[in-house]
Amino acid sequence: MQSMDRNTIIGFVLLAGLLFAYLFFSSKGSQEVQIQKQRIEDSLARVAAQQRAIQAKKDAATAVNTPVVKDTTGFQGVINGTEKTVTVETDLLKIVFSNKGGQPKTVELKKYKSGKGEGLVKLMDSNTDSYSYRINTYPNQSADVAVLYFTEGGVTKNTDGSQQVTYNLTGVNGETITHSYTVRKDDYKIDWNVKLNGADKLFSQGNFNLNWKLQLNQHESDKRYESTQTNICFNEGEEFDYIMTKDQRKFEKPVLWLGVAQQFFNSTIITKTPFASGDVSWTKETNDSLNRIATVTASVQTKLTGAATELPLQLYFGPNDYKLLEKQAPEMSKMVNLGRDFYAFVRPINRYVIMPVFDFFKSFISSYGIVILLLTLFIRLLTSPLVYTSYLSGAKMKALRPELDIIKKRLGDDQQAFGMEQMKLFREAGVNPLGGCIPALLQIPIFFALYSFFNSNIALRGESFLWADNLASYDVIYKLPFSIPLNYGDHISLFTITAVATSFLISIYNMSMTPDQNNPMMKYMPYIFPFVLLFVFNSLPSALTWYYTVSNLITLILQWVIQNYIIDHNKILSKIDENRKKPKKKSAWADRLEQVQEQQKRLQDAKNKGNKK
């Protein structure tokens, strides 16, 4: 059994290994999958293009022998119309509506600027995005409403301050389609009411199939990192779920809402009457030079009853704000990743501890860097009883170091014998050799909680502190002319350097309190751990690396103060002497460990004798 500080270092390496594995495979793994998928998609696209060309020739040949009908759609003047737009603005949104398709043409968020410095964040663009469904326009003919021209819409202001835009589409047999949009002030959600008259004629067997096409464009400064934080979320069967690395999902249960969430913003369609079925697929962009993050295609279905019916839908275009999303639809707040999958256990920590404390400090402090500093102090204060126990264990280890050095000198390179003697000494002195693991193990859930919290906290977006101009992304003090692999990137982050440097000092300080190690791995461990952190941290939000720097500084200060001014080493030695005089009852775990060590020693001795012969 090695000393407390060896276990501390191993605990830290475990933490770094978990983080590195998660970040590496979540980004690189998904990119490799997407590259392979893109090759398949390109092949399928070429086949589809050939099929369309063949079908176009067939359609052209058929059209020659088909009588020309003045209004081939069955609707009055809706094919070759003139696009007319109206603009609705609130304090939050700027929406341009178009009579083509009777839907929003563009949607911009007035309080958020693009991380690329190119105007406002735009969550809908008619050049790439649309909501549509097919209707029967003529015997054996159908069309997407997205390409049909509705009557020119006008803006009506309601008494509650909301604004309403209405579009109508009328068929020659009396069928009507009405799209009514209600935009409320101080709300990112738009009510979309689809009123259908003559639905039995417009839809075959009453099947309403809503198709949603959406292109996700880059909104943050680091496209690659933003891509790793992008996923498709939905409520299926009254439960939240999402896909991030998979490329499609078929819905078998009723769907209440479906949204596409990027790092800080999302576009979501919500229905008050759940869709019965549907599917969604997406393709992530692998070309870093393009502005596009991914392309999404979704289709949801519902069954209409009767000739006259209404579909109450809602469209959300806005930030991934936890408290805001809680008010939109059931479990929609889970779009904010506060802990999922194998680290879902940190979600309660974020929800009930970190988030309330963070919100409390930011309510009266304008600098988010200072808020993070105070949050760090709070976390360290909360965990101080356990940490103090660990430091006390470290002080006992330091007091026993002279005796451990004597044992080591006597036994030389016999690690098995040294481990057995060390365990015996610890047991006699009443020292818990695992006490030093507590701070390292404690940091694992806390770090994962803060990792997810800082990654998804839109309040940090664009907030500057010291040399960092955006706490929601990494800080850059120097841009490299090349990119370093293993997720390091093409920049140097100063907060990453301070976090790594303070981690290095902690490791060196802890190693100074332990006996000299013959094991080369243990000798170089203080250098290995910070080196791993350098690659893990360099592309993470500066809010997280600033937190880690502050936490490490507090650790160094506490260790020095406690070891030099709080812990009485003479009193510890007296206590150790008292413990040695007391009768010892060996625990089952210690007994088993000792048996294993003795067995290993016998095997090692036998091996050594065999080598000598």
N, C-alpha and C positions, 0 to 999 in steps of 0.2 A: 504494500500500500504506500503510495507516494504521499507527500505532504499536502496540507491545505492549499497552498498556492499552486501546486501542480494541478489540482482539481479545478481551481479557479481558471487557470489557463485553458484546460481542456473544455470547461464549460463555455468559455468565450469562443473557442474554436468551433464548438458545436453550433453556437449561435451564428457565427460567420458562415459556416458551411451550409446551414439551412437557408440563410439569406442568399448566399451566392448561388446555390442550386436552384432556388425558386426564381430568382431574377434571371439567371442564365437560361433556364429551360423555358420560362414563360415567354421570353423574347425570341431567343434563337430557335427554340423548338418550333414555335408557332410560325416563324418566318420560313423555316425549311419546309414545313407542311404546306404553307401558302405558295411557295415557289413551285412545288410539285403540283399543287392544285391548279396553279395558273397555267402550267403546261397542258394539263388535261383540258382546262377551260378553253385554251386557245385552239386545241384540236377540235373540240366540240363546236366552237364558234365557226371554224372553217367549214365543217360539215354542214352546220345550219345555214351558212351563207350560200353554199352550193344548192341546198334544198330550196332556199327562198328564191334563188335565181331560176331554178327549174319551175317552181310554182308560179313565178311571175310570168314566165313565157306561156304557161298554160292559161293563166288568167287573161293575158293579152289576147291569146287566140280565141278564148271564149267571148271576150268583150266585142270582138269584131262582129260576131253573129247574134249579139244581144241588142234588142231595141233600146235606144237611149230614152231614159225616163228623166224628165226635167228635175224632179226632186227624188233622187234615188234613195234618200234616207227615210222618206215618209214623214220627216219633220220639216217645218217651214223655215227655209233659209238658214240652216244651222251648219252647213258644210263650209261654204265660202263666205264667212262673215268677216267683220273687221274687229280686231281686238281693241277693247277699250278698258282702261284700268281706273280704279279709284284707290286712294291711299287713306288708311286709317292709322292714326297715331295716338299712343298713350304715353305716359311717363316711362313705360317699360318696353313697348314694342312699336315698331314701324312696319306695317303690313300693307303690301300692294296687292289688291285683289284684281283678278282679270275675269272678263266675261267668257274667255276661252276656257272651257271646262268648269266655269263657275266656281273658282277656287282661288286660294292664295297663290300669288305669283312669286313673291319674295317675302321673307320674314327676317327682320333684323332686330337684335337686342340692343337697345339704346344705352344701357348701362355698362356694356362690356365691349372692349375693343379687341380686335384680333391680336393674338400674340405675335403675329408676323408684322404688325404695324400697318395693316392694309384695311383701315376703316373699322366698321363695327362687325361683330360676330354675326354671320348670316347663316341661319339654320334651314332656309328653304330657298331654292332657286329654280325657276320654271325651266331653265335650260336642261336640268338634270333630274328634277324631282316632280312627282305628281301623285295625286290620288285619283283613282278612276275605277269605273265598273262598266261592264258591257250591257247594252240594252238592245232590244229588238227594234230596228228602225224601219224595216220593210220585210215582206215575206222572204224568208231564207237569207236575210241580211242582218248584220248587227254592227255596232260601232262602240268605241270607247267614248264616254262622255268627256274625257279630257281633251279631245280634239274637236268637240262640238261647241258652237258659239251660242251662249245663253243671251237672254235679253240684257241690255245694259243695266248694271246695278247702280244703285244710289245709296248714300249713307244717311241713315236715320238716327237721330240722337234721342235716346230714351230719357225718361224723367229721373232714372237712377244714375245717370251719367254714362251708361253704356252706349255703344254705337252698334248699329245693325246694318248689314249689307245683305241684300236679297237678290238672287238670280233665278230666272224662270226659263224653262224649255217646254215648248208646246208642240204636240204632234197633230197631224191632220185629223185624227180620229178622237181627239179630245184628251189624249194622254198628256199628263203634265209632270214635270220634275221641278222641284223648288229646292234650291240650296240657300239656306238662311244662316248667316254667321253673326254671332253676337260677341263683341269685344268689350270686356269690362276694364275699367281703369284699375290699376294696381293688381293686375292678374295676368299671368303668362298663359293662361288657358283660354282657348277660344271655343265657344259652343258652335257646333256644326249640326244643324238639323236638316235631314234629307226627307222631304215630303214627296210621296209618290202617289199619283192618281192614275189608275189604269195599270197597276203593277202586274196584274194577270196577263197583260199584253206585252208589257215591257220586258218581263223576265220569264224565261221558259221554266215551267214547273215551280215558279216562285223562288228560284235560286238567285240570291244576291251575293255577288262575289266582288269584294272590294280589293283592288290591287294598289299597292303602295310601292313606289320606286323612290329611292333616296341615295344620293351620293354624299358621303361624308368627306368634308374638306378639312384641311389642317387649320386648327384654331390656336395652337400653342407653338412656342418657339422650337421645341424639339419634336419633330414629327414621329421619329422612331419610338420615343418613349410614350407619346400620346397614343400611338397605335397599340402599344401593349396594355393601355388602360381602357381601350374601347371594347365594348361588348353589346350584345343584344339581350335585352331584359324583357320579361313578360310575366303575366299572372295567368297561369293555366290551372284549371281545377281548383281555384281559390288558393293557390300556393305560388310563391315567387320562385322563379328559376331564371337561368341565363345561359348563354353560350358565348365563349370567347375564342377557344381554339377550334371547336367544331365549325363546319361551314354551313350547316343547315339543321333545321328542326321541324318536324311534322307534329302538329298539335292534334292530340287525340281527345282532349278534354276541352270544355268551354274556356274561351279566352276573354278575360275582362279588359286587359290593356296590353299593348305591344309597343316597346320603345327601343330606340337605339341611343345608347349612352356613350359619349366620348368622355375624356378625362373630367371636364367640368360642365358640359352641356348635354342636353338630350332633346330628342324629338319623339313624341309619343302620341299614339292614337288610343283613345279611351272610349268604351261603349258602355251605356247604362244597361243594355241587354246583351249579355255575353255572346260572342261569336261561337257558333257550334264547332267549327273546325278551321283548319288553315295550315299554312306552312310559311317558313321564312328561310332565306338563304342569303349568303353574302360572300364577297370575294375581297380580301384585303389586298391593297396595293403594295407590291414589292419593290417598285421603282422609287427610290428615295428622292429623285429629282422632281417628281410630280407632286402637286398640291393635294392630291386625293389620298384619303386614308383607306376608304373601302367603298364598295357599291352594294347596296342592300335591295333585295326584292322580296316583298311579302304579299301574301294573299290570305284573306280571312273570309269565311262564308257564314251566311245565316239564311234561314228560311222565312220567306214572307208569306203572310196569310191575308187574303182579301185583296180587293182591287185598290183600296185606299189605305195607305199605311205610312208610318213615320219611323225614321231611324234617328234616335238622339245620340249623336257622336260628339266627341270633344278632341281638340288638338292642343297638345302642350308643346310650346317652344320656349325653353328657358334653362336656367342654371340647375345644376345638381346640388341643390340646397336641401339638406335633410329635413329641416322643419317645414320648408315650403312644400316639398314633395309629400310629406305626411298628410297634407290637406287635399291632395289631388285625387288619389284613388287608393284602395286597399293595398298595402305592402309596397307602394311605389317608392317609399323612402329607402327601400333596400337597393335601389339603383345606386345609391351612394355606398361604396364599398367600405364598410367599417369592419370587415372580417368575413371571409367566405371559405368554404371547403375545408382544407386541412387546418387552417388557422381561424375558423369560425369561432373558436373559443374566446378570441379577443374582442368580439363584437360587444358583449356586455361591458367590458372594461371601457371601451370607447363610448358606448351609449350612456352609461350611468356614472362614469368617473371623469374621463378625459374631456369629453364634450361639454358637460356642465361647468367644469372648472375653467376650461378655455373660454367659454362664453362669458363667464363671470368676470374674468380678468379683462377681456376685450371690451366689456361694457363701460369701463372707465379709463382704459389705457389705449391710446391711439397707435402706439408703435407695436406691431405684431412681433417684432424681435424681442421686446421686453416682455410681452405676453408669454412667449415661449420660454423665456428665462424663468418667469414666475411659475409657470406650469412645471418646469423641471424641478424647481425648489420644492413645490408641493409634492411631487411624486417622490423625491428623495426623503422628504419629511415623513411621508406616509409609510415608506419602507425602512425607515431608520431603525426600528427595533430589531428587525432581522439582520440588517447590515451591521449593527453594533455587535450582535452576537458573533458575526463572522469576523469582525475586527478583533474581538476578544480571543477568538480561536487563533487568529493570526499572531496575537501577542504571546499566547502560550507556545505556539510553534517557535517563535523567535527565542523564547526563554529556553526551549529545549534544544536549540540549534547546537550549542557547544557539545552536548552529550551525543547528538546525532553525528556530529563531525568525528567524535572519538570512535563511535561504532563504525563509521564508514572507513576510517583509517585502519581500524583493526581488521575489517572484513575485506577490504580492497574492492575488487570488481565483482564480488559475489552478490549479485543483485537479489537473489532469492533469500539468502541469509540476512541481508540488510533489511529487506522488507519485513521479515518475521521479527527481527529485533526491534525495528521501528514500531511495529504494531504492539509489541509487548511494552515498549516504553510509553506509547500513547495511552495504552490501557491503564498502566500503573499511575500515570500522571492525570488521568481523567480528561484527556483531550479527545475531542471529536475530529478525526481527520477529514471528515466530509463537510465541516463547518464552512470552509472557504468556497464551497460550490454554490452556496446560497445566493450571493450577489449575481454570479454569472447566470444561474438558472432563473433567477428572478427577472433578469433583463430580457429573457427570451419572449415571454408574453407581452411585456411592456413595449419592447422594441417593435414587435409585430403589430401591436395596437397602434403605436404612433406612426409606423410606416403606412398603414392603411389610412389613418386619420389625416396625415399631412398630404398624402397623395390625392385625397378626394375632397379636401376642405377648400371650397371655392373662395372663402374669405381671404386666403393667403395669396390668391392670384393677383399678380401685379403689385404686391406690397413689397417695398424696398426696406432693407436694413443693412447698415454699414455699407459694405461694397457689393452686396447682393441686390440686384434690381427687381428680382421676382422670387419671393420665398417659396413659391409653388414649383419652381424649377431649380436646376443647379446654378450656382454662381460661376462666373467665368472671369478669371484674372488674366488669362492668356489663351489665345486660340492657336491650336497647333496646325501646321500645314498638312498634317496627315492624321489618320485615325489609328489609335492603338486598340488591338483586339481585346477580347474577354470583357466586353461592356465598358471599357474605360472611356472610349470616345476620342474626340478631337479637341479637347479642352482641358484646362487645369482649373480645378475648383479649390479655392483657398479654404473654404469651410471643411472640405474633405481633408485637406492637409492638416488643419488644426485638430480635427477629430482623430485622424490617424496618429499624429504626433503625441497627443495626450494619451491615447491607448498604448502607445509604445512606452511612455513614461510609467504608466500604471504597471505594465508587464515587467519592466525593469525593476521597479520598486518591489513588486511582489517576489521576483526571483532573488532579490538581495536578502530576503528573509528565510530562504530555504537552504538546505545543505547543497553543496556542489553535486551536480549530477554527472554521472558517467555516460548516461544515455544521450547521444548526440541530438536526438529529437527534442528532448527536454531543454537542452542548452540553447537550441535555435528557435524554440517556440515563441519567445518574446518578439522575434523578428518576423516570423511567419504570419502570426495573427494580424499585425498592422498591415503587412503587405497584402493580405487577402482583403482587408477592409478598404484598401486604396482602390481596388477594382470594384468592390461592391458599392461603395459610397459615391463614386465620382459622377454618376448620372442620376443620383437621387435628389429629391428636392432639398434646397439649402436649408429649409426649416428643420428637416430631420438631422442634417449634419451639424447645424447650429445647436440643436438640442443635445446631440451626442457630445459635442465639445464642452458644453456647459456641464453636463452630467459627469464627464470625466474630470473636469477641473474640480468639481465638488468632491469627487471621490479622492483625488489627490490631497486636497486640503483636509478632508475629514481623516484620512489615514494618518497624515502627519500630526494633526492636532491630537487625535485620540491616542496615538502611539507615544507621543511625547508629553502630553499634558493631562490626559484623562486616565489612562491605564497606568496603574502602579505596578511596575515590573517586579519589585521586591515582594509585593503582596501576592503576585501571581506565583512566584517561586515558592513562597511559603504555603500557598494553597496546593501547589503541585506536591510538595513534600507531605502535606496532610493526606492528600489523596493516595499517595503511595503506601501510607501506613494502614489505610482502610482495607478490609477484605474485599476482594474483587469477585464479582459474579460475571462470568463470561456469557455474553449473549449468544443465542443460537447462530446469528449471522456471523459474529466474530469467530465463533468456534468453527463454523463451516469454512470461513475464509482462511483460518489458520491451517485447517486440514488440507485445503487446496494448496496453500503455500508449501506446506511440508511435503506433499506429494510431488509438487513441481521441483522442490529442492532435491528429493531423492532421485528423480528422473535425471536432473541436471548432473548430480554427483555420479550416477551410473554412466551417463554419457561421457563425462570427463575421464572416468577410469578407462572406458573403452577406447577413447582417443589416445590415452597414454600407452595402452597396450599395443 
